[in-house]
Amino acid sequence: MRSADVRVRAAYELDLATVWPCLWLTLPEEGHTPLAAARAAFTTATRTAAWGVLYLALGAWWWPAALAGAAAAVLGWWRGRTAVEHLAQLVQRTVDLNTTALAEALGHPLDGPFTPADGQTVTRILRKVP
């Protein structure tokens, strides 16, 4: 997710952590679905890795649990990396497609495409900084 923040900041001068909650609220309902699905995939992968770690601990008393735990932990880690990469790409695309609507919802009309100067203004508005 850090890479998405870096790319959004480089392209638009937006602080993603500041902007995301308001951007989420301005998204049309159909924009929520793919993001929620990607987040759910990440949650599932995290849960798989966590169970793997628990089974690894049980492996101290019963060796077959260590094998199952190692497999589950590796699978969860691999799926988690894939899921978070997909989620980060969706977040970037969401920013790309919806920053204009966010700026206008905040009372900052645009005279063309969303620029880094607009990004600074939107971030400043949301941080409540004069």
Backbone as JSON, one array per atom type, in Angstrom:
{
  "sequence": "MRSADVRVRAAYELDLATVWPCLWLTLPEEGHTPLAAARAAFTTATRTAAWGVLYLALGAWWWPAALAGAAAAVLGWWRGRTAVEHLAQLVQRTVDLNTTALAEALGHPLDGPFTPADGQTVTRILRKVP",
  "N": [[0.83, -1.19, 0.0], [2.06, 1.12, 0.53], [3.44, 1.76, -1.79], [1.38, 2.58, -3.48], [0.62, 4.94, -2.2], [2.96, 6.45, -2.53], [3.07, 6.69, -5.35], [0.66, 8.05, -5.88], [1.13, 10.42, -4.52], [3.32, 11.37, -5.99], [2.18, 11.75, -8.51], [-0.06, 13.44, -8.1], [0.32, 15.06, -5.88], [-1.13, 14.45, -3.63], [-2.04, 13.55, -0.33], [-2.56, 10.42, 0.46], [-3.53, 9.11, 2.76], [-4.89, 11.14, 4.07], [-6.77, 11.93, 2.16], [-8.2, 9.65, 1.38], [-10.5, 8.72, 3.06], [-12.54, 10.65, 2.49], [-12.62, 10.47, -0.26], [-13.55, 7.87, -0.56], [-16.13, 8.21, 0.43], [-17.26, 9.77, -1.56], [-17.34, 8.13, -3.71], [-19.14, 6.4, -6.28], [-21.59, 3.81, -5.71], [-21.0, 1.46, -7.17], [-18.28, 1.62, -7.32], [-17.35, 0.87, -4.85], [-17.56, -1.91, -4.66], [-15.45, -3.52, -6.08], [-13.24, -2.72, -4.57], [-13.94, -3.5, -1.98], [-14.04, -6.26, -2.36], [-11.36, -6.84, -2.97], [-10.17, -6.07, -0.59], [-11.36, -7.95, 1.11], [-10.2, -10.29, 0.11], [-7.56, -9.89, 0.88], [-7.89, -9.9, 3.67], [-8.71, -12.56, 4.05], [-6.38, -13.91, 3.25], [-4.62, -13.02, 5.21], [-5.78, -14.13, 7.46], [-5.4, -16.85, 6.88], [-2.59, -17.0, 6.99], [-2.23, -16.36, 9.69], [-3.47, -18.54, 10.98], [-1.7, -20.46, 10.11], [0.62, -19.77, 11.52], [-0.26, -20.29, 14.12], [-0.65, -23.07, 13.95], [1.99, -23.79, 13.5], [3.07, -23.25, 16.0], [1.74, -25.19, 17.5], [3.04, -27.32, 16.46], [5.25, -27.79, 18.03], [4.49, -29.69, 19.83], [3.27, -31.62, 18.33], [4.38, -32.95, 15.53], [3.23, -33.17, 12.82], [1.53, -30.96, 12.7], [3.25, -28.83, 12.47], [4.15, -29.04, 9.84], [1.76, -28.6, 8.39], [1.23, -26.06, 9.36], [3.42, -24.57, 8.43], [2.99, -24.74, 5.68], [0.48, -23.44, 5.47], [1.13, -20.89, 6.46], [3.0, -19.95, 4.57], [1.43, -20.04, 2.24], [-0.59, -18.19, 2.96], [0.97, -15.88, 3.23], [1.92, -15.56, 0.58], [-0.52, -15.3, -0.88], [-1.45, -13.03, 0.41], [0.4, -11.04, -0.34], [-0.14, -10.92, -3.08], [-2.84, -10.15, -3.01], [-2.74, -7.64, -1.68], [-1.25, -6.2, -3.47], [-2.98, -6.1, -5.65], [-5.08, -4.68, -4.42], [-3.78, -2.24, -3.9], [-3.35, -1.34, -6.52], [-6.01, -0.99, -7.34], [-6.76, 1.05, -5.59], [-5.12, 3.12, -6.5], [-6.19, 3.45, -9.12], [-8.74, 4.21, -8.45], [-8.26, 6.68, -7.28], [-7.21, 7.98, -9.55], [-9.49, 8.1, -11.2], [-11.44, 9.49, -9.74], [-10.7, 11.87, -8.47], [-11.34, 14.38, -9.47], [-14.12, 14.61, -9.03], [-14.08, 14.57, -6.23], [-12.65, 16.93, -5.65], [-14.42, 18.86, -6.65], [-16.63, 18.33, -5.01], [-15.64, 19.29, -2.66], [-15.69, 21.95, -3.08], [-13.83, 23.02, -4.79], [-13.55, 23.93, -7.79], [-12.52, 22.72, -11.02], [-10.49, 23.65, -13.84], [-9.8, 22.01, -15.89], [-7.86, 19.04, -16.37], [-7.08, 17.17, -13.36], [-4.52, 18.45, -11.4], [-1.16, 18.53, -9.9], [-1.12, 20.89, -8.34], [-3.83, 21.18, -7.76], [-4.11, 18.89, -6.25], [-2.55, 19.52, -3.99], [-4.13, 21.59, -2.98], [-6.57, 20.25, -2.41], [-5.68, 18.4, -0.48], [-4.86, 20.2, 1.5], [-7.32, 21.42, 2.12], [-8.71, 19.24, 3.23], [-7.14, 18.67, 5.41], [-7.69, 20.77, 6.94], [-6.15, 23.07, 6.95], [-5.14, 26.42, 6.73]],
  "CA": [[0.0, 0.0, 0.0], [2.96, 2.27, 0.54], [3.76, 2.12, -3.17], [0.24, 3.35, -4.0], [0.73, 6.28, -1.61], [4.09, 7.15, -3.18], [2.7, 7.02, -6.73], [-0.39, 9.08, -5.85], [1.78, 11.67, -4.12], [4.15, 11.83, -7.1], [1.35, 12.18, -9.65], [-1.07, 14.46, -7.8], [0.63, 15.77, -4.64], [-2.19, 14.13, -2.67], [-1.72, 12.67, 0.78], [-3.6, 9.4, 0.34], [-4.13, 8.84, 4.07], [-5.8, 12.24, 4.36], [-7.8, 12.06, 1.13], [-8.95, 8.42, 1.12], [-11.85, 8.62, 3.63], [-13.49, 11.49, 1.74], [-12.73, 9.91, -1.61], [-14.42, 6.71, -0.41], [-17.5, 8.69, 0.6], [-17.76, 10.35, -2.8], [-17.39, 7.1, -4.76], [-20.43, 5.77, -6.55], [-21.71, 2.5, -5.06], [-20.32, 0.42, -7.94], [-16.84, 1.74, -7.06], [-17.04, 0.22, -3.58], [-17.57, -3.37, -4.78], [-14.15, -4.16, -6.32], [-12.34, -2.42, -3.46], [-14.33, -4.37, -0.87], [-13.64, -7.63, -2.7], [-9.91, -6.92, -2.84], [-9.89, -6.02, 0.86], [-11.76, -9.24, 1.66], [-9.18, -11.26, -0.28], [-6.42, -9.64, 1.75], [-8.27, -10.37, 5.0], [-8.68, -14.02, 4.01], [-4.98, -14.32, 3.2], [-4.06, -12.74, 6.53], [-6.32, -15.14, 8.36], [-4.71, -18.1, 6.56], [-1.24, -16.91, 7.54], [-2.32, -16.4, 11.15], [-3.71, -19.93, 11.35], [-0.45, -21.17, 9.87], [1.51, -19.5, 12.65], [-0.79, -21.04, 15.27], [-0.33, -24.49, 13.74], [3.43, -23.94, 13.71], [3.28, -23.32, 17.46], [1.27, -26.51, 17.91], [4.04, -28.26, 15.97], [6.21, -28.11, 19.09], [4.0, -30.89, 20.52], [2.8, -32.62, 17.36], [5.13, -32.52, 14.36], [2.47, -32.92, 11.58], [0.96, -29.6, 12.73], [4.28, -27.91, 11.98], [4.13, -29.09, 8.38], [0.55, -27.91, 7.94], [1.38, -24.65, 9.71], [4.37, -23.94, 7.5], [2.33, -24.61, 4.37], [-0.55, -22.41, 5.55], [1.77, -19.58, 6.62], [3.58, -19.56, 3.27], [0.31, -19.77, 1.34], [-1.2, -16.93, 3.38], [1.89, -14.79, 2.88], [1.92, -15.39, -0.89], [-1.81, -14.74, -1.26], [-1.53, -11.68, 0.96], [1.17, -10.13, -1.21], [-0.9, -10.77, -4.32], [-4.07, -9.41, -2.73], [-2.46, -6.25, -1.36], [-0.82, -5.55, -4.72], [-4.22, -5.83, -6.39], [-5.78, -3.61, -3.7], [-3.05, -0.99, -4.14], [-3.64, -0.9, -7.89], [-7.38, -0.49, -7.36], [-6.77, 2.34, -4.9], [-4.55, 4.1, -7.45], [-7.14, 3.71, -10.19], [-9.84, 4.95, -7.85], [-7.79, 8.07, -7.19], [-7.12, 8.5, -10.92], [-10.81, 8.31, -11.8], [-12.42, 10.18, -8.91], [-10.19, 13.07, -7.79], [-12.08, 15.56, -9.94], [-15.39, 14.66, -8.29], [-13.77, 14.94, -4.85], [-12.3, 18.36, -5.61], [-15.64, 19.64, -6.85], [-17.45, 18.16, -3.82], [-15.05, 20.12, -1.62], [-15.81, 23.35, -3.46], [-12.65, 23.43, -5.56], [-13.81, 23.6, -9.19], [-11.34, 22.56, -11.86], [-10.56, 24.21, -15.19], [-9.16, 21.04, -16.76], [-7.53, 17.82, -15.63], [-6.59, 17.3, -11.99], [-3.08, 18.7, -11.42], [-0.54, 18.52, -8.57], [-1.57, 22.06, -7.58], [-5.16, 20.82, -7.25], [-3.88, 17.9, -5.2], [-2.12, 20.24, -2.79], [-5.29, 22.31, -2.46], [-7.51, 19.27, -1.82], [-5.07, 17.9, 0.76], [-4.91, 21.29, 2.47], [-8.72, 21.56, 2.55], [-9.08, 18.12, 4.09], [-6.37, 18.77, 6.67], [-8.2, 21.97, 7.6], [-5.02, 23.99, 7.09], [-5.4, 27.62, 5.9]],
  "C": [[0.88, 1.26, 0.0], [3.29, 2.72, -0.88], [2.62, 2.92, -3.81], [0.3, 4.78, -3.48], [1.82, 7.09, -2.29], [3.71, 7.58, -4.6], [1.63, 8.1, -6.79], [0.22, 10.43, -5.48], [2.62, 12.24, -5.26], [3.3, 12.38, -8.24], [0.49, 13.38, -9.33], [-0.77, 15.33, -6.59], [-0.5, 15.61, -3.62], [-1.63, 13.26, -1.57], [-2.85, 11.66, 0.86], [-4.28, 9.12, 1.67], [-5.14, 9.93, 4.45], [-7.01, 12.23, 3.42], [-8.72, 10.84, 1.06], [-10.33, 8.38, 1.78], [-12.89, 9.45, 2.88], [-13.68, 10.98, 0.32], [-13.68, 8.71, -1.59], [-15.89, 7.15, -0.31], [-18.1, 9.27, -0.68], [-17.85, 9.34, -3.94], [-18.82, 6.66, -5.02], [-20.43, 4.35, -5.98], [-20.96, 1.4, -5.84], [-18.79, 0.5, -7.8], [-16.42, 1.04, -5.77], [-16.84, -1.29, -3.74], [-16.2, -3.97, -5.06], [-13.15, -3.89, -5.19], [-12.65, -3.31, -2.26], [-13.92, -5.82, -1.13], [-12.13, -7.81, -2.54], [-9.5, -6.89, -1.37], [-10.25, -7.35, 1.53], [-10.74, -10.33, 1.32], [-7.93, -11.11, 0.58], [-6.69, -10.14, 3.17], [-8.22, -11.89, 5.08], [-7.24, -14.54, 4.02], [-4.31, -14.11, 4.56], [-4.52, -13.78, 7.54], [-5.63, -16.5, 8.13], [-3.29, -18.1, 7.14], [-1.25, -17.0, 9.06], [-2.58, -17.83, 11.65], [-2.44, -20.76, 11.15], [0.52, -20.99, 11.02], [1.04, -20.26, 13.89], [-0.49, -22.54, 15.16], [1.17, -24.75, 13.9], [3.74, -24.05, 15.2], [2.85, -24.68, 17.99], [2.27, -27.59, 17.49], [5.11, -28.6, 16.99], [5.79, -29.38, 19.83], [3.61, -32.01, 19.55], [3.36, -32.24, 16.0], [4.3, -32.36, 13.08], [1.83, -31.52, 11.53], [1.97, -28.58, 12.22], [4.32, -27.88, 10.46], [2.93, -28.34, 7.82], [0.66, -26.41, 8.21], [2.32, -23.92, 8.77], [3.72, -23.73, 6.13], [1.29, -23.5, 4.4], [0.06, -21.01, 5.68], [2.34, -19.07, 5.3], [2.46, -19.22, 2.28], [-0.37, -18.45, 1.68], [-0.34, -15.74, 3.02], [1.84, -14.51, 1.39], [0.6, -14.77, -1.36], [-1.98, -13.31, -0.76], [-0.79, -10.67, 0.11], [0.42, -9.87, -2.51], [-2.13, -9.9, -4.1], [-3.78, -7.93, -2.45], [-1.95, -5.5, -2.58], [-2.04, -5.18, -5.57], [-5.0, -4.68, -5.74], [-5.1, -2.26, -3.94], [-3.31, -0.45, -5.55], [-5.07, -0.35, -8.0], [-7.49, 0.87, -6.67], [-6.22, 3.42, -5.83], [-5.55, 4.45, -8.55], [-8.35, 4.49, -9.68], [-9.48, 6.42, -7.71], [-7.76, 8.69, -8.58], [-8.48, 8.91, -11.46], [-11.74, 9.22, -11.02], [-11.92, 11.44, -8.2], [-10.93, 14.33, -8.23], [-13.39, 15.71, -9.18], [-15.16, 15.06, -6.84], [-13.47, 16.43, -4.74], [-13.55, 19.21, -5.74], [-16.57, 19.52, -5.65], [-16.94, 19.02, -2.66], [-15.1, 21.61, -1.95], [-14.6, 23.9, -4.18], [-12.88, 23.05, -7.02], [-12.52, 23.57, -10.01], [-11.58, 23.15, -13.24], [-9.92, 23.27, -16.2], [-8.88, 19.78, -15.97], [-6.99, 18.14, -14.23], [-5.07, 17.41, -12.01], [-2.49, 18.57, -10.01], [-0.93, 19.74, -7.72], [-2.96, 21.82, -6.99], [-5.03, 19.82, -6.11], [-3.44, 18.54, -3.9], [-3.29, 20.97, -2.15], [-6.27, 21.37, -1.77], [-6.95, 18.74, -0.5], [-5.14, 18.96, 1.85], [-6.33, 21.5, 3.0], [-9.09, 20.47, 3.54], [-8.3, 18.1, 5.4], [-6.83, 19.96, 7.51], [-7.08, 22.97, 7.91], [-5.31, 25.2, 6.21], [-4.42, 27.77, 4.76]]
}
